[in-house]
Amino acid sequence: MVKIMVLMDNQIFLESGHVRDDIPHVREVIYVGRNGQKVERIHIQADDTTTSFIYKPLTNYPNKGKEVWLQENVHVRIPEVHIPKILYYSQELEPEKEWMVFEDLGELEHNFNSDMMLKTAEFIPYWHLLPTSLLPEEFDGHSPRVKEIQSFILSKDVQMRQICQRLGFLDDDIAYFDQNILRYDHLDLETVVSHGDLYPLNIGEVNHTIFIFDWEYVHTNSVFWDLYSLMDITSPQYRRLVIGQDSRLAILTKYISVRESLQSPTHGSFIAEYHIFSALYSMWLLLLIEEDIAQEKFEKSALLRQYNETSEILKIVFDYLKYTNGQFF
């Protein structure tokens, strides 16, 4: 860390974000953002020592300045959560020219196993319990809210019933989904500060320590959104390991126990309502995937894989709701 800061004090970066020509360095692409911008690991050679750090241009233009603002106004309030630090950033006003330099944590382990999710659940309450007034009103996520989801599914009643039938739902199952899930009206009672994009590839483990990355979608949302992103959201861009029901309950129980230890307990129907939330969003995804397949928006094999993963998740959470009739501790 000291070595990096010394280099920065000597103006290793030009305002353009390029490394000075007289400083030996090697750039390695880590991933490409939504707008085509490349996030890179840069290896710097100085004083016979190679030091590395992460160079990140703005990968989503509407989020200009957001990550720097979050470090200065949000991350400092949750020291319990491990978040990569921004060491240096541009002063440019144009979003196409914005960039940041993060500390390099080294090779990260990203995975979708339930153990990693269980560890992550321990930290989510710390940002969930921040005051929602902390965030500017214009901060927003990238997915519709639950009432919009319910309205969308209601507008696709025929397709929804066809999906249920293909999944092997009986008539009384479809009626249960319609009355007890689709028309459930209490899922937005608790709004929290949400990470907004807490899927497992934005979580890394280094030396048994969990780090949370990519906070540019922070906004206020349902208490269930981060948990759903962690456990059950799917995408054609990555393979989701579908966790079993025992693991899902263990992760939710961990979250609840930490909330209790922080003197902010969840309400009694929390676990039942999470399953309703997951069932709704899973059905929404299945409807969207069918549209994407018809319109050939992504590679068909990836969409079919996502469809199968989402179907399995929907059946698991639905069967548990039916089995318990929504009666949870």
Buried (B, 14 or more C-beta within 10 A) or exposed (E): EEBBEEBBEEEBBEEEBEBEEEBEBEEEEEEEBEEEBBBBBBBBEBEEEEBBBBBBBBBBBEBBBBBBBBBEEBBEBBEEBBBBEBBBBBEBEEBEBBBBBBBBBEEBEBBBEBEBBBBBBBBBBBBBBBEEEBBEEEBBBEBEBBEEBBEBBEEBEEBBBEBBEEBEBEEEBBEBBBEBBBEBEEBBEBBBBBBBBBBBBBBBBBEEEBBBBBBBBBBBBBBBBBBBBBBBBBBBEBEBEBBEEEBBBBBBBBBBBBBEEEEEEBEEBBBBBBBBBBBBBBBBBBBBBBEBBEEEEBEEEBBEBBBBBBBBBBBBBBEBBBEEEBEBE
